[in-house]
Amino acid sequence: MVKKLSIATVVNEGGREGEVKSVTGDLDLKTTGTKKAGYTNPEELFAAGISSCFNGALSFPLERDGLKDNKRTIRAEVTLLGDLSDSSSLHLSVTLIGHIDGLSTEETQKYLEETEGICPYAKAIKGNVDITLKAE
């Protein structure tokens, strides 16, 4: 039996020009499809989720190899692509840029590639979203 580790419930009203609120009240954001101060968009929300999840998943191979204390960062760049006049063309691409203190870019790249098979977000979008992994 699979154990539930986490559950989150968020409600959106108004689509891209609306707001998102968690049922716990911890998240309460205005959303927009354009750039407005104090607003976010779905791509930014997705970037926050995937960067956090991926960085958390990265801890497993690092801990296995005795590197759990190495500071690490994951920057997610989520891009909405397509033509608004052809809604069937809309899709996402994700670039995850990772840095692990004390490791070369080659070593970091190896860990990023391994983590892609661990992170639930990366596994969920694999085959549906172009994912690029870059070490820095």
Buried (B, 14 or more C-beta within 10 A) or exposed (E): EEEEEEEEEBEBEEEEEEBBBEEEEEEEBEBBBEEEEEBBBBBBBBBEBBBBBBBBBBBBBBEEEEBEEBEBEBBBBBEBEEEEEEEEEEEBEBBBBBBBEEBEEEBBBBBBEBBBEBBBBBEEBEEEBEBEBBBE
